[in-house]
């Protein structure tokens, strides 16, 4: 899974949810299908600003989703379909993962 596009975020402040995971070596297509479905579903949620994602050949992946306001992150975490995906991740797809939520105070770059 590689995102070829940068998320189009507004001027700060906004929030970043950083999901770092180490995939187990199982069910690659089922995982890819669920990941795609979750990104599409997140895109329909209030407050979702975009996401950027990549995964190395060693199974290490990082997805950063951007949100405004923070309450919408909590609602997304509790969304029934997302809860199913979270459970499947811990039971089948991830050897390890970490979630970090950060407030973006400054953002800059080159386009």
Protein Blocks (a to p, Z undefined) as FASTA:
>chain_A
ZZfbdcdddddddddddddddddfehkllmmmmmmmmmmmmmmpghiabdcddddfkopa
cdddddddfklmmmmmmpmklmmmmmmmmmmmpmbdcddddddfbdcddZZ
